[in-house]
Amino acid sequence: MIKIAVLDDYQNAFQQIVEVGKYKGKFDFKVFNEPFTDEKEAIVELEEFEALFIMRERTPMTKDLIESLPKLKYIMTSGMRNKAIDLETTKKKNIIVCGTEINSNPAAEITWALILGLIRNMKQEIDNMFQGYWQTTIGFELKGKMLGLIGLGKIGTQVARIAKAFDMEVCAWSENLNLSHANEVGVLPMSKEDLIKNSDIISIHIVLGERYKDLITKKELDMMKKTAFLINTSRGLIINENDLVEALKDEKIAGVGLDVFDKEPLPQDHKLRFLPNALLLPHIGYVTAENYTKFYLQMIENLEGCLNNKPIRVIS
């Protein structure tokens, strides 16, 4: 019987989606609902397992961790890309790593939840409603405003199309922006500097790599309109968090909407939690019943393929 650890299942979704009894005698599942306090704890807890089911970029699969798990043969991750897995080490140890499909539309949808929440002051108004107040802020309209997209891939394109439905102007920049695609979508290509200076809302939709780490720092925040909002549903490290906190404290920008952070879960005492112009979500952009069902069922399908010497969705 294969021993499988299901990691970081914060909502205890695995046992709601998977009919565990169906695999009795074949797979022995153990679900971990809380993140490990440190790597030492992870090593102790996981040393008996042959397979790990992991959520992308939650528990890091580092060289030390992988090398400390003598029985580990398979890692199944959500998504077909996971920078938190040391693939060189898995290759050396002949550990098979497989991924899953992922729906991109939930990230676009949560982007608009953040945008609408910010421009109509929903956090403040909801909080004030519970305290007995009525209409305490004045919001803004989207029509005619400029949305600047950093990245125009699958998610950025969906965000752009929704902006068009609101009668917004849309511009985009990335280092490899496809100009013909931008033209098809009706998006104006811009330089990074012009986009930052002219946009009323800036939304980030690029894949984190070395070239995009600290893409938004004090320099870029100072260039933004004082009335502008910044949205990040991509990866926390794209924005310099310390510079962002200072800009929000000094009201150099109107506000920020974040679904991603440098460190996740976000520490209880993190400064971002106490800023009134920060609308924060706990990285739920991809957290939908449809995605989770796809993740967990395909992880099992992947593992069964490996056991039959016919691995699928292999990440190399």
Buried (B, 14 or more C-beta within 10 A) or exposed (E): EBBBBBBBBBEEBBEEBBEEEEBEEEBBBEBBEEBBEEBEEBBEBBEBBBBBBBBBBBBBBBBEBBBBBEEBBBBBBBBBEBEBBBBEBBEEBEBBBBBBEBBBEBBBBBBBBBBBBBBBBBBBBEEBEEEEEEEEEEEBEBEEBBBBBBBBBBBBBBBBBBBBEBEBBBBBBBEEBBEEBBEEBEBBBBEBEBBBBBBBBBBBBBEBEEEBEEBBBBEBBEBBBEEBBBBBBBBBBBBBBEBBBBBBEEEBBBBBBBBBBBEBBBEEEBBBEEBEBBBBBEBBBBBBEEBBBBBBEBBBBBBBBBBEEEBEBEBE
